[in-house]
Amino acid sequence: MKVVANHNGWRDQAVLLLSWLFLTLANVSHTIALRYVILVLMLLIAIFGKLSFVRSLGNARAVVLALVVFLGYATMHTWLLSGWSQVSFHEEYSQLLIGGLWFLAGLWLFNRQRLLSIADLVILSGTALAVVEFGYGAYQYLKIGQWPFMETFTTATKLEFTFFMNYVLGFVAVAFCFSSFSCDRRITFFPRWALFILALLILFVSLRAGARNGMIGLIYLVLSMLFVFMVFEGFRFSWRKVLGISLLVFSTIIAIGIYTVRQDPRSHAFIESAQIGWNYPATKAWLRMEPLPKMSNGEPVDGSAYERIAWIHSGLDLIVTRPIGYGFSRDAFSLALTETGHHNQVGHSHSGFIDLGIGLGIPGVFLWLIFCGLLVRSGFQAFSQRREMLGLVLMLVTCGFMGRMVLESVNKDHMLHIFLFTAAALLAEIKQRQGISSGE
């Protein structure tokens, strides 16, 4: 069944433009005020455009309720249990409550068909950033004869860049691999050849960014797509083609791994550095109060691996000591260490789950997992029951976000807001496509 979109003039165009601007410019530094302006404009368009608020919430009752409960718990925790209430109030407002409004905006604005889907907008945003990053690298290469490595031009850090590139790749991978599933309900207007070129471009600029966790996320995405593709599409091929595709994918993963290890000078020291980091009480280096310890060969440990493992282990110990949480904040790890007598020069723990567990306790982590789990369930039901490709995208980006939270503090600032906005928009589009299919 081919569906013709119902457009509403300048409001539809404004929604699409504002969404693209947010997804693109939110990754660029010093755009916080602009994000607030975009959010306010979106909500005003929804209100004065007379979009159905009740219908938006009703289409995703369980997910919305789970988010409301999580936000409500965070607010009560800030009032009653936080050891630094003033800091927690500010952080909860700028991170969680604003994130809730971004979720509402995505759910509210995309519960009707538009000229472009949220997948189109995410891929367009990723294309813009990747092209600019490539252009800057090419300029540097022509200027000094060397392509930049482990640095980025479009974002403040390589973490933020690889986070969004992997995020975009989830949309690209589904659109490319499953384009033949539902031709009447396309995922994106990009043709397969353009998606293939974009994937190569994103892969190249991500490899040059040199973030190890970005490569881990990329490998996870490739393996996830291989598994899903074989389960739902493998029956169409002979065993030889299945074997060939599998070998090609694994060869690509191995090549990426070898390249990353060879390019990153920290790789040879990772295992021993991680082992020393796990035994963190032996020194105060993990508090950044002493020089880094040395490995068996006399060289200093890889600071990144050592600190991340030490912070995760010490963070787990803090959570066990106070399961109810110390108080929500982006630097809850540092504040909790100080409160327990460990003077430090540390910020966050570089693990979103550790930061969340220290801030809001085990109940906060549990409620967040329920919210994300309901998103995954919604995506899985849409994909398994109706072969809705946006459902697969919702599963991948949610699982990818949770996976990245294990190793990076991505559940803050624009990364959290991008996730909540796109997840809500995906959920809204999935529900409205379901209504169209059922003739509602």
MARDO-173335 format. One record per atom (N, C-alpha, C, O, CB): x, y, z. Coordinates in pm, whole numbers, plus 50000, padded with zeros to 5 digits. Glycine has a CB too. Example, Ala and Ser with C-alpha at 12.3 -4.5 7.8 and 13.67 -1.06 7.14 Angstrom:
513194943150780/512304955050780/513204967050780/514244966850846/511314955350905/512854977550708/513674989450714/512905000350787/513415011450804/514084994050572/
END
This chain:
500844988250000/500005000050000/500885012450000/501715013950090/499055000050121/500735021049906/501535033349897/500755044449965/499565046549941/501865036949749/501475051650051/500825062050131/501345075550089/502545077550070/501065059650282/500435084750075/500805098550041/500835106550170/499875106450247/499815104749937/501925113550191/502085121150314/501115132850319/500805139050218/503525126250328/500665135650440/499785147150463/500625158650517/501025158250633/498615143550562/500895168650436/501785179350475/500985191650518/499825193450479/502735182850360/501625199750599/500935211350654/501765223950632/501975231850724/500645209350803/502225225850508/502895238150471/504145241250549/504985232650572/501965249350485/504245253750590/505475258650651/505775251850784/506945250850822/505405273450671/504755247350855/505005240850984/505785227850967/506725225151043/503685238051056/505405219850867/506145207550839/507585210550802/508515204050848/505465199650728/507745220650716/509095224250675/509915229450793/511105226550804/509045234850564/509275236950881/509975242150998/510385230851092/511495230951146/509085252251073/509485221051112/509815209651197/511025202151143/511925198651219/508615200151209/511025199551013/512135192050953/513435200050961/514485194450992/511815188650806/513365213050934/514575221250940/515115221951083/516315220351105/514285235350888/514235224351179/514665225251318/515245211951367/516245211851439/513505229451406/514625200951327/515125187751368/516515185251310/517405180351380/514155176651322/516705188651183/518005186751120/519065195651185/520185191351209/517935189650970/518705208051214/519645217151278/520045211951416/521225212351452/519025231151291/519085206951492/519395201551624/520325189651614/521355189051681/518125197751697/519965179951529/520765167751518/522185170751468/523125163851506/520095157851424/522325180851386/523655184251332/524445192951427/525565189551463/523515191251197/523865204151468/524615214051544/524745210551691/525615216051759/523965227451530/523925201751743/524065197751883/525415191251908/525925191552020/522945188151923/525995185251804/527295178851819/528445188951819/529565185551856/527505168851708/528165201251778/529185211751770/529225219351901/528195221951962/528905221351651/530425222951945/530585229852072/529925243652071/529765249851967/532065231252106/529555248052192/529035261752215/527715264352141/527505275252087/530075272052172/526855254252138/525545256052074/524395253552172/523265250852131/525405246751954/524695254452302/523675251252402/522475260652391/521335256152392/524265251952544/522735273652381/521635283352371/520785280652246/519565281752250/522185297752367/521445277152137/520725274252014/519815262052032/518695261851980/521705271951898/520285252152105/519455240152128/518195243852206/517115238952176/520265229352206/518335252452305/517165256852383/516165264152293/514955262052303/517595265952500/516675272652206/515795279952115/515055270252024/513855271552002/516595290152032/515785260451970/515165250451881/514095242651955/513015240151901/516235240851824/514375238752079/513405231152157/512135239152181/511035233952165/514015226852290/512295251752219/511125260352242/510305261952114/509085260952118/511565274252295/510965264352002/510265265851874/509515253051837/508385253751789/511255269551763/510125241651859/509455228951829/508175227351910/507125223751857/510395217251857/508275230052040/507105228452126/506015238552090/504825235452097/507505229952274/506415250652053/505425260652011/504725256451882/503515258151869/506105274351991/505475250851788/504865245951664/503865234951693/502785234551634/505935240851566/504225226051785/503315215051820/502035220351883/500945215551855/504005205251916/502185230451970/501015235952040/500125243851945/498925241251935/501455244952157/500705253351875/499905262051788/499525255151657/498615259551587/500655274951758/500235244351624/499855236351508/498725226751539/498255219351452/501045228751456/498275226951667/497155218751712/497405203851688/496505196351653/495885222951642/498665199851709/498965185551702/498435178851828/498445184851936/500495182951686/497975166751814/497305159851924/498305155352031/499095146152009/496525147751871/498265161952145/499145158252257/498725144852315/499575136352345/499125169152365/497435142852332/496935130352391/497285118452302/497685107952351/495405131152413/497115120252171/497445109352079/498925105952084/499305094252077/497045113051936/499775116152097/501215113852104/501565105252224/502335095652212/501965127152110/501015108652340/501295100952461/500645087252455/501225077352500/500825108552584/499445086852401/498725074052397/499365063652310/499205051752333/497335076352350/500115068152208/500765058752118/501925051352183/502395041252131/501255065951996/502385056452297/503535050052362/503385050952513/504275055752583/504875056652317/502265046452562/501935048352703/502965042252798/503395048752893/500575042252732/503355029752772/504255022852864/505625029652868/506195031452976/504405008152823/506145033352752/507455039752747/507415053452814/508315056852891/507935041152600/506375061152785/506235074452847/506115073252998/506735080853071/505005081752790/505315063653044/505165061653188/506495058053253/506815063053361/504125050653215/507255049353188/508565045353243/509495057353254/510215058753352/509205034453155/509485066153152/510335078053158/509865087653266/510685093453337/510345085153022/508545089353280/508005098153383/508375093053523/508735100953610/506465099253370/508295080053543/508665074153672/510145076453700/510525080053812/508345059053676/510985074453599/512425076653617/512705091153653/513465093853746/513185072853489/512095100653580/512305114853608/511735118653745/512325126653817/511655123453498/510585112853780/510005115553911/510895110654023/511075117454124/508635109053922/511455098654006/512365093154106/513605102154120/514055104954231/512785078754070/514155106554005/515335115254009/515035128254084/515875133254159/515815118353866/513845133654063/513455146054132/513325143954282/513825152054361/512145151454075/512665133154322/512515130154464/513865127254528/514115131154642/511565118254484/514735120454456/516075117554507/516835130654531/517535132054631/516855108454409/516695140054439/517375152854454/516875160354576/517655166554648/517185161354328/515575159954600/514995166854715/515385160554848/515695167454944/513495167154702/515355147254852/515415140254981/516755133655012/517115132355129/514365129954985/517485129554910/518645120954936/519975126354887/521025121354927/518415107754873/519965136354804/521215141254746/522105147854852/521625155454936/520915151154634/523375144754845/524345151154934/524775164854886/525475171954958/525545142454951/524375168554767/524695181654708/523485186354627/523515186754504/525995180854617/522415189954699/521105192554638/521155203554534/520535202354429/520115196154745/521875214454562/521895225654469/522495221454334/521965224854228/522695237454528/523605214054341/524225208954218/523275199454147/523125199954025/525555201954249/522635190654224/521735180654166/520545187154096/520145182653989/521245171254274/519985197654157/518845204454094/519235210153958/518495208753861/518325215754185/520395216453951/520845222253825/521095211253722/520695212553606/522105230553846/521765200653763/522085189753672/520835182353625/520705178553509/523045180053738/519895180253719/518675173153682/517875181253581/517315175753486/517815170153807/517835194453601/517115202953506/517765202653368/517085200153269/517055217353559/519075205153361/519755206553232/519935193253161/520015192953038/521085213053252/520005182353236/520225169353174/518915161553156/518515158453043/521195161253257/518245158453267/517115149153264/515815155853223/515105150853135/516945142653400/515475167253285/514195173453254/514185179053112/513185177753041/513885184453355/515285185353071/515375190052932/515365177952838/514775178552730/516655198652909/516015167152877/515965154952798/514545149652783/514165144852677/516835144252860/513765150652892/512365146552884/511585155052786/510705149952717/511725147353021/511885168152780/511215176752684/511625173352541/510795174052450/511535191452713/512885169652520/513305165252386/512575152452346/512205150752230/514825162952381/512375143452442/511615131252414/510185134752376/509625129252281/511625121752536/509595144052451/508225148352422/508145154752283/507205152252208/507745158252529/509135162952249/509135169552118/509195159352006/508455160451907/510325179252107/510055149252019/510145138951916/508865131051902/508415128251791/511295129551946/508275127552016/507045119652016/505875127751960/505015122351891/506715114752157/505845140551991/504735149251956/504775153251808/503745153351740/504755161752043/505965156451759/506085161951624/506105151351514/505795154451399/507325170251615/506465139051549/506595128851445/505485118351452/505635107351401/507935122051457/504375121951516/503255112551518/502365114051395/501275108351390/502435114551645/502825121751297/502135123151169/503165121851060/504355124251082/501365136651159/502735117950942/503645116150830/504175129350780/503445139250769/502965108850718/505475129450749/506105141450696/506895137950572/507115126250541/507005148050802/507325148250502/508075146250378/509335138150402/509695129650320/508425159550315/510015140650515/511215133150553/510955126150685/510265131550772/512455142550564/511505114250700/511375106950826/512525110650918/513455117550878/511345091650802/512455106051042/513555108651136/514825101751087/515925106651112/513195103651278/514685090451016/515865083750960/516535092450854/517755093450850/515475070150900/515735098750768/516285107950668/517095118950736/518195122250692/515155114050584/516545124650842/517175135950908/518465131850978/519465139150972/516215142151009/518465120351044/519675115651111/520785113051008/521935116851029/519395102851193/520425106550897/521425103550794/521935116350730/523125117550701/520835094250687/521055126050706/521495139050652/522445146150748/523445152050706/520275148050622/522135145450877/523015151750976/524375144850979/525405151550981/522375151251115/524365131550979/525615124150978/526435127050853/527665128150860/525345109350988/525755128250740/526445131450615/527125144950624/528275146450582/525465131250497/526425154750678/526985168250689/528255168250774/529265173950734/525965177950748/528195161850892/529355161650980/530515153750921/531665157850932/528975155851115/530195142350859/531245133950802/531945141050686/533165140150672/530665120650755/531165147950602/531745155050489/532645166450537/533745168450484/530635160550397/532185173950638/533005184850692/534295179250754/535375184750734/532215193050797/534155168350829/535335162250892/536325157350786/537535159250801/534915150550982/535815151250681/536675146550572/537335158450503/538515158050471/535865138150471/536565168950479/537105180650413/538235187050494/539245191250437/536005190850389/538055187750624/539115193350709/540355184550706/541475189550699/538605194950854/540145171250711/541285162150704/542035163450573/543265163350571/540825147950724/541285164550463/541915166150331/542695179150325/543795179650268/540855165750220/542135189750382/542835202650385/544155201550462/545185206650417/541935213550449/544115194850578/545335193150656/546365184650581/547565187250588/545005186550791/545865174550511/546785165950435/547475173750325/548685172250303/546025153950375/546735182150255/547325190250149/548255200950206/549225204950141/546235196750065/547955205550327/548735216250387/550035211250449/551085217250428/547915223450492/549965200350527/551145195750600/551575181650562/552565176550614/550885196350748/550815175250472/551185161950427/550825150750522/551355139650509/552635161550403/549925153250617/549535142950714/548075144550749/547605155550779/550415143750841/547335133350746/545925133650783/545815133450936/546495125451000/545155121550721/544975141950995/544845142151142/544435128551197/543635121451136/543815152651185/544995124851314/544665112351379/544405115051527/545135122551592/545795101751360/543345108751579/542935110051719/542565124451754/542745128751868/544045105051811/542065131951657/541535145151682/540395147751585/540345142051476/542645155951668/539475156351626/538305159351543/538135174351529/538545182151615/537025153051602/537515178251419/537275192351389/535855196551421/535625207651469/537585195151244/534895187851394/533475191551407/532955190451549/531995197351583/532645182851317/533555182151633/533085180351771/534225183351867/535385184051829/532555166051793/533855185151995/534865188652095/535845177252120/537035179652140/534195192652226/535355164852118/536215153352144/535905142152045/534865142151979/536035148352289/536825132652036/536625121051949/535505112152001/534845105251923/537925113151936/535275112052134/534165104452191/532845108952130/532065100752083/534115105952345/532615121952130/531335127252080/531195124551931/530095121751882/531225142252109/532315125551858/532245123351714/531915108851682/531015106151603/533555127351648/532645099451741/532405085251712/531055080751766/530435071751709/533515076551771/530585086951874/529245083651924/528205086351817/527385077751786/528925091652051/528245098451760/527225101851661/527425094351531/526445090551466/527235116851635/528665092051490/528905084551367/528375070251379/527755065251286/530415084451334/528625063851492/528075050451514/526545050851518/525885041651471/528625044451644/526015061351576/524565063051583/523975063651443/522985056851413/524205075751663/524585071751358/524125073051219/524275059951144/523415056251065/524895084151146/525375052851170/525615040151102/524515029951130/524225021451045/526965034451143/523895030651247/522785021651275/521645023551177/521065013851129/522285023851416/521325036151146/520285039251047/520725035050907/519945029250831/519955054251050/521985038050873/522495034850740/522515019850718/522125015050611/523895040650721/522955012250817/523074997750803/521714991250778/521584982650692/523714991750927/520714995450855/519384989650837/518814993350700/518264984750630/518424994350948/518955005850662/518435010350532/519125002950417/518474999550318/518625025550515/520415000550429/521154993850322/520834978850317/520564973450210/522664995950341/520864972250431/520724957550433/519284952850412/519064941950359/521224952050565/518314961050452/516934956450447/516064965250357/514864966450379/516344956150587/516664971350257/515904980450170/514814973350092/513864979650048/516834987450074/514944960250075/513954952749995/512784947750078/511854941750023/514624941149927/512824950050210/511774944550297/510424951050275/509414944050259/512164946150440/510394964150275/509104971150266/509264983450178/509434994650227/508584975250409/509204981250049/509454992049953/508405003049961/508685014549927/509494986449812/507194999650006/506145009650013/506275018250139/505625028650150/504785003050009/507085013950232/507325021750354/508835022950372/509435016450458/506645014950480/509415031150293/510875032350290/511395037650423/510675043950500/511315041550176/512675034850449/513325039950568/513895053750540/513815062750624/514425030350616/514465055350420/515095067950384/515035069650233/514885059950158/516555068450435/515135082150189/515125084650045/516485081749981/516595081449859/514715099150017/517535079650063/518855076850008/518855063649932/518395053549986/519905076650120/519365063249809/519515050449738/520635042149801/521465047349876/519805052849588/520645029049768/521625020149831/523055024149798/523925023249885/521385005749787/523315028449675/524685032149640/525175043949722/526335044549760/524785035349491/524265053449750/524645064949831/524885060749976/525795065850041/523555075849824/524075051450026/524265046450162/525605039250175/526285040450276/523125036950201/525975031750070/527245024550073/528415034350078/529355032550155/527365015349950/528355044749996/529425054849994/529495062050129/530575064550181/529195065049880/528325065350184/528275072150314/528865063350424/529585068150510/526835076050348/528555050250420/529095041150520/530615040750513/531285040750616/528535027050501/531165040450392/532625040550376/533215053650428/534265053650494/532995038650228/532545064750400/533025077750447/533025078350600/533995082750661/532165089050390/531935073750661/531845073850807/532895064650867/533515068050968/530435069550852/533095052950806/534105043650854/535485050250851/536255048950946/534105030750769/535795057150742/537115063350727/537325074150833/538345074050902/537265069450587/536385083450847/536595094350942/536545089251086/537175095151174/535525105250921/535815078351111/535775072551246/537115066151280/537605067551392/534645062251258/537695059051184/539005052851206/540065063551232/540955061651315/539405044151086/539985074651159/540965085251180/540755092351314/541695097951370/540895095351066/539515092251364/539265098151496/539975090251605/540405095951705/537755098851525/540105077051585/540945068951672/540415066051810/541205062951899/542215075451686/539115066851832/538555063651964/538335048551975/537595042751895/537215071251987/538985042252072/538875027652085/537445023152111/536995013252054/539785022752195/536745030452197/535375026552227/534465028552106/533465021552091/534845034352346/534815038152022/534075039851897/534225027751808/533265023551743/534545052251824/535425022051803/535655009951723/534934997951783/534414989551710/537155007051713/534894997151916/534144986351981/532674987351944/532034977251912/534314986852136/532124999451947/530725001451909/530484998051763/529444992451729/530315015751935/531445001351677/531314998351535/531294983351511/530484978351434/532455004851456/532184976051579/532234961451564/530944955151617/530414945751557/533454955651639/530454960351728/529184955451784/528044957251684/527214948351667/528854962651916/528014968751619/526974971551520/527064961851403/526044956451359/527074985851469/528274959551353/528454950451239/527994936351274/527294929951196/529924950351193/528394931451390/528004917951432/526494916951453/525874907051416/528744913951561/525904927351512/524454927351533/523714926851400/522744919351386/524024939751612/524164934851304/523514934951174/523674921651102/522754917051034/524064946151089/524854915351116/525074902251053/524104892051111/523504884151037/526534897551073/523944892051242/523054882451308/521614884451262/520934874851224/523154883851461/521144896851267/519754899651228/519534896551080/518504890851043/519404914451256/520494900150998/520364897750853/520254882850824/519434878550743/521554903850777/521084874950891/521074860450866/519774854050917/519254844750855/522284853850932/519274858951028/518044853251084/516844856150995/516014847350972/517794858651225/516734868550944/515544872650872/515684872250719/514684872050648/515164886350913/516924872250670/517124872250525/517934860350475/517964857650355/517794884950484/518604853250566/519504842650526/518834831350448/519474824850366/520154836950645/517554829150474/516854818150407/516754820450256/516494811050181/515454816550465/516964832750212/516864835750069/518134831849993/518144831849870/516574850450049/519194828550066/520474825750002/520874811150021/520394804350111/521554834950058/521754806649935/522344793349950/523374793850062/523794804650104/522994788449817/523764782050110/524714781850220/526064787750178/526794793050262/524904767450270/526384786850049/527644792650002/527624807850015/528604814050057/527904788449856/526484813849977/526384828449988/526394832750135/527004842850171/525104833549918/525714825150219/525704828250362/527114827750418/527534836550493/524784818350439/527854817150380/529224815750427/530094827150373/530924832650445/529804802150384/529894830750246/530674841450186/530434854850253/531374862350280/530354842550040/529154857850280/528824870550348/529434870750488/529994880950530/527284872450356/529324859650559/529874858850694/531384860850694/531924868150777/529524845450759/532064854250600/533524855750592/533914870050558/534894875350612/534094846150488/533144876350469/533434890150432/533294899450553/534134908150575/532514894650319/532234897350630/531994905850747/533094903850851/533634913550904/530614902850808/533414891250880/534434888650982/535814893550936/536614898051017/534494873751015/536084892550807/537354897650755/537434912750772/538484918250805/537524893950606/536304919450749/536254933950769/536494937650914/537234947050944/534914939550722/535864930251006/536034932851149/537494930751189/538054938951262/535114923651232/538094919851142/539494917151176/540404928151121/541334932651189/539934903351119/540114932450998/540924943250938/540814956151019/541814962951043/540484945750792/539584959451061/539384971451143/540144970151274/540784979651320/537884973751171/540064958151336/540764955951462/542274957251448/542924963651530/540424942251517/542834951151344/544284951951321/544714966351297/545724970851351/544684943251201/543944973451215/544264987451186/544264995751315/545165003751339/543264993351084/543224993751396/543095001551519/544254998851614/544825008151672/541764998451588/544594985951630/545694982351720/547014988151672/547784993551751/545814967151732/547274987151544/548554992151490/548655007351497/549735012751523/548724987651345/547535014251473/547565028851472/547625034851612/548175045651632/546355034051400/547065027751710/546975033051846/548195028551925/548325016651954/545665028451915/549085037651962/550295033752035/550015028352174/550915022852238/551215045552046/548785029752223/548455025052358/548105010252361/548005004452469/547305032952413/547925004052247/547354990552241/548224980152310/547704971252377/547134986552098/549554981052295/550434970652347/550414970152500/550764959952560/551854972852298/550014981252562/550034981952708/548664980152771/548524981452893/550624994952752/547674977152690/546294977552742/546044967152851/545524970452958/545314975452628/546394954452826/546024943752919/546674945653055/546004945053158/546414930152861/547994947953056/548654949653186/548184962253256/548054962353379/550184950053167/547924972853180/547424985353240/546054983153304/545774988453411/547344996453133/545204975353236/543874972453291/543974964053419/543224966353514/543014965053186/544904954553421/545094946353541/545554954753659/545064953053771/546114935153514/546484963753635/546954972653742/545824982053786/545694985053905/548174980853696/545014986553691/543894995153725/542854988253812/542264994453899/543245000253600/542634975453788/541654967953869/542094967454016/541254967354106/541474953653814/543404967154038/543944967454175/544204981954216/545314985454257/545264958954185/543194990154204/543345004554218/543815009354356/544495019554361/542055011054188/543495002354471/543925007854600/545435008054621/545915014154717/543294999954711/546195001554533/547645000554553/548335014154547/549365016054612/548244991454448/547785023654472/548365036954462/547245047354462/546065043854466/549245038254333/547625059954457/546655070854443/546655076754303/546115087454279/546945081754543/547285069454210/547355074454073/545975075454010/545735084353929/548255065553987/545075066554046/543725066653988/542925078854035/541945082753972/542965053754025/543375084954148/542775097354194/543425109554131/543045120954157/542875098254345/544425106854046/545235117253983/545945125754087/546085137854072/544365126053893/546395118854194/547145125354300/548595120654303/549405125754381/546485122754435/548925110854219/550285105554210/550595102454064/549685101353983/550455092954300/551895100854030/552235096753894/551685082953862/551425074953952/553745096853874/551505080153734/550995067153691/551955056153734/553165057953728/550785066853539/551425044653777/552305033353811/552985027853687/552615031053574/551505022153880/554005019553710/554765013953599/554404999353576/554004992153668/556275015353625/554554995153452/554344981153417/555614973253444/556624978753489/553914979753270/555554960253417/556694951453443/557924955153363/559044952153404/556324937153415/557754961653248/558894965653165/559454979253204/560364984353138/558494965653020/558894985153310/559394998053357/558745010053296/559005021353338/560824998753333/557895008153196/557215019253132/555915022553206/555315013753267/556925015952984/555475035153202/554195038653266/553035031353198/553085028153079/553955053853260/552005028753275/550815022253221/550135031253119/550365043353115/549835018553335/549285025253036/548415033052948/547395040053037/546535033553097/547715023952839/547505053253047/546665060753140/545185058853118/544425058053215/546985075153132/544755058052992/543335056652962/542805043353015/541795043053085/543095057752811/543475032352981/543025019153025/543085017853176/542155012853239/543865008052959/544195022553234/544375021653380/543265029153454/542645023753545/545745027253420/543045041653414/542065049753486/540645044653467/539875044353563/542155064153442/540295040653347/538915036153323/538595023853407/537525023053468/538705032953175/539515014153410/539265002053489/539245005353637/538395000353711/540334991353459/540175013753681/540225017453822/538955024753864/538415022353972/541445026253850/538485033753776/537285041453809/536035032653810/535145034553893/537095052853710/535965023153719/534815013953718/534805005553845/533765004053909/534845004853593/535975000153882/536044991654002/535734999854128/534934995654212/537444985054015/536365011554141/536105019854258/534665024954259/534065026454366/537085031654263/534115027654141/532725031854133/531775021054180/530795023854250/532385035853991/532045008654141/531234997454189/531304996454341/530294993754407/531694984154125/532484998554396/532624998054542/531825009254608/531235007154714/534104999254583/531805020954547/531005031954602/529515028654599/528785031754694/531265044954525/529065022554491/527655018854480/527275008354584/526215009254646/527345013554339/528144998654605/527894988454708/527824994754846/527024990754929/528994977554705/528675004754869/528695011454999/527405019155024/526895019455136/529895020955009/526875025454918/525625033154932/524725030354813/524715038154718/525905048454944/523965019554817/523135015454703/522045025454666/521555025354553/522495002154732/521665034154759/520585043654732/521095055654654/520285063554604/519955048254862/522405057354643/522955068354565/523385080154649/522885082254760/521955072854464/524325088054596/524895099354668/524275112654626/524195121954707/526395099954645/523825113654502/523265126254452/523575127854305/524715125554262/523815138254532/522585131654226/522765132354082/523665143954043/523495155154092/521405133554012/524625141253954/525505151453900/526405145053795/526675133053801/526335158154012/526865152953700/527795147653600/529115143653665/529795134653615/528045157953489/529495150053777/530715146553848/530405140153984/531115142254082/531605158953867/529325132353986/528955125454110/530075116354159/530245114654279/527665117354090/530825110554067/531935101654104/532975109154186/533405104354292/532595095653977/533375120854139/534365128754211/533815133554346/534525133054447/534795140754127/532565137954348/531965142854472/531825131654574/532045133754693/530605149154444/531455119654526/531305108354618/532655103954674/532755100154791/530625096554546/533695104454590/535025101054639/535465110754749/535995106654852/536045101254524/535225123654727/535575133654828/534805131354956/535355132255066/535315147854776/533515128254942/532675125855061/533145113755141/532985113455263/531235123855019/533725104055075/534215091855143/535685092855181/536305082855215/533995079655054/536255104955174/537605106955222/538705105055120/539875104055157/537855097955333/538355104554992/539355102754887/539485115854808/538785117954709/538975090854792/540375124454851/540585136854779/541145133554641/541995124854626/541535146354856/540645140654539/540955136554402/540915148354308/540475159354343/539985125754355/541395145754188/541305155354078/540635148853959/541035150653844/542715160654040/539585141253989/538855133453889/537545140353860/537035147753944/538625118853937/536985138053743/535655143153710/534645131953713/534295126953820/535645149953572/534185127853597/533245116453591/534025103553578/535245103753562/532255118053473/533335092253584/533985079153588/534235073253449/534835062553438/533145069553668/533805080153344/533895075053206/533035062653185/533245055253088/535355071953172/532085060253273/531085049753252/529735055453292/529525059353407/531425036753335/528825055953196/527525061653224/526765054253332/526085060353414/526715061853100/526885040953334/526175033153436/526765035353574/526035035853673/526215018353401/528095036753582/528715039653712/528285053353761/527905054853877/530255038853702/528335063453673/527895076953712/526445076953758/526095083353857/528085086653595/525595069753684/524175069253719/523955061853850/523145065953932/523365062653607/524685050853869/524545043153993/525015050854115/524385050254220/525325030153983/526125058154100/526595066354211/525625077854236/525365081254352/528005071754182/525105083754130/524215095254145/522845091754200/522405097354300/524065102054015/522165082354134/520775079054170/520635065354232/519515061054263/519905079954048/521725058354251/521665045454317/521175034354226/520865036554108/520785046354438/521115022554283/520655010954208/519215012654158/518935008654045/520754998354294/518295018454237/516935020754183/516935029454058/516155026953966/516055027354289/517795039554052/517865048053934/518325040453811/517765042153703/518785059753959/519345031953828/519815023753717/518715014153673/518505012253553/521085015953757/518025008253768/516944998853737/515835005553657/515344999953559/516374992753866/515425017553698/514355024653628/514795028853488/513985028553395/513925036953708/516065032753472/516575036253340/516585024053248/516235025053131/517995042253350/516975012653303/516985000253224/515574996153183/515374990853074/517664988953303/514604998553269/513214995553233/512785004253115/512194999253019/512264997853354/513095017153121/512755026153012/513395021652881/512725020552779/513195040453046/514685019052884/515375014652762/514865001052716/514724998552596/516905014052786/514574992152811/514054979052776/512714979752705/512444971952614/513914970652899/511874989152746/510574990952680/510754996452539/509984993052448/509685000252761/511765005052519/512065009652384/512484997952295/512034996652182/513175020352387/513354989552349/513814977852273/512644968552243/512524963352132/514914970152351/511794966552342/510634957652320/509704963252212/509204955752128/509844955752451/509474976252214/508624982352111/509214980551973/508504977451877/508424997252140/510524982551962/511184980551835/511154966251789/510924963451671/512594985251842/511384956951883/511384942751848/510004938151802/509894930651705/511844934351966/508974942451871/507614938451833/507274943551693/506684936351613/506584943651934/507644955951665/507354961651532/508124954151424/507594951751316/507704976551528/509364950551453/510194943951353/509784929351333/509694924651220/511654944751393/509554922251443/509254907951432/507844905351382/507604895451312/509454901251566/506894913951418/505504911551382/505124917551246/504314911751173/504604917251488/505704929151212/505294935951089/506464939050996/506294945750895/504584948751123/507654934051031/508864936850953/509054951850934/509444956450826/508784929750816/508764959351039/508924973751036/510404977051062/510904974751172/507994980751141/511074982450960/512504984850970/512864995451074/513944994751133/513034988950837/511985005051096/512255015051199/512305008551337/512975013551428/511195026051195/511594997451354/511664990051479/513054984351502/513564984551615/510634978851480/513664979151396/515034974051407/515994985451439/516914983751520/515454967051276/515804996951376/516655008551406/516525012251553/517525014751620/516285020551316/515295012751604/515075016151744/515775006351837/516365010351937/513575016551776/515724993551804/516434983551883/517934986151882/518574986051987/516154969451831/518494988351764/519944989951751/520445002351823/521445001751895/520324990651604/519765013751804/520285025951865/520125025552018/520955031052090/519575038351807/519055019252066/518875018252212/519905008952273/520535012352374/517455013452245/520074997252214/521084987852265/522484993752251/523324991952339/521004974352190/522725000752140/524025007152122/524285017852226/525405019252275/524115013051984/523255025652259/523405036052360/523715029852496/524595034652568/522135044752368/522995019252532/523255012652660/524635006352661/525335006852762/522195002152689/525035000352549/526364994452542/527465004852557/528465002452624/526534987052412/527275016352493/528265027152504/528305032652646/529345037352691/527955038352405/527165032252718/527135036952857/528045028852947/528495033953050/525725036452910/528315016452913/529205008252996/530605014253000/531265013953104/529244993752944/531065019552887/532445024152873/532595039252860/533715044352869/533055017652755/531495046352840/531585060752822/530395067552891/529325061552905/531615064452671/530605079852934/529515087452996/528725094752888/528795107052877/530065097553101/527985087152809/527225093152699/525835097552743/525135104152667/527105083352584/525435094152864/524085097652910/524065111552973/523625113353086/523585087253011/524555121152896/524565135052942/524625144252820/525005140052711/525755137753039/524275156552842/524395167152742/523695163452612/522675156652613/525865170152716/524245167852500/523585166052371/523475151452331/522565147852256/524325173852265/524385142852378/524295128652341/523035122252399/522345114652331/525555121152390/522745125152524/521495120352585/520285126252514/519325119152488/521455123752734/520325139152484/519175145752423/518935140952280/517785139352239/519375160852423/520005138452204/519845132852070/519215119052077/518315115852000/521205132151997/519685110852171/519105097452186/517625098152219/516825091252157/519855089652294/517255106352317/515855107052358/514965112552247/513865107652225/515715115652484/515455122652176/514665128552068/514445118651955/513315116851909/515355141152014/515505112151909/515365102851796/514615090251836/513855084851757/516745099251740/514835085451958/514095073552003/512605076452006/511795068051964/514575069052143/512235088152056/510805091852060/510245093451920/509135088951892/510605104852139/511005099851831/510545101751694/510375088251623/509405086151551/511515110651615/511325079251644/511205065751587/509955058751639/509195052651563/512445057351620/509745059751770/508585053351831/507295059151773/506355051751744/508605055151984/507245072351756/506055078851701/505805074451557/504665071751520/506195094051709/506855073851477/506695069851337/506285055151326/505485051451240/507985072351259/506835046851413/506445032751413/504955031451442/504255023751376/507265024751518/504465038951540/503055038151578/502155043651469/501105037951441/502805045651709/502545054751405/501685060351302/501705051651175/500705051051103/502125074651268/502825045051147/502855035651033/501975023551062/501325018250972/504305031051003/501965019251187/501105008151225/499645012051206/498845003851160/501365003851371/499285024451241/497915029151222/497535029851076/496405026551041/497735042651286/498475034050989/498215034550846/497985020750790/497085018650709/499355041450773/498815011050833/498694997350783/497374990950823/496794983150748/499834988850833/496894994450945/495654988750991/494424996450946/493294992650975/495664987851139/494675007650871/493565015250816/492925024850911/491805029350888/492555006150767/493635028051021/493055037451119/493105051651067/492665060951135/493805036551254/
END
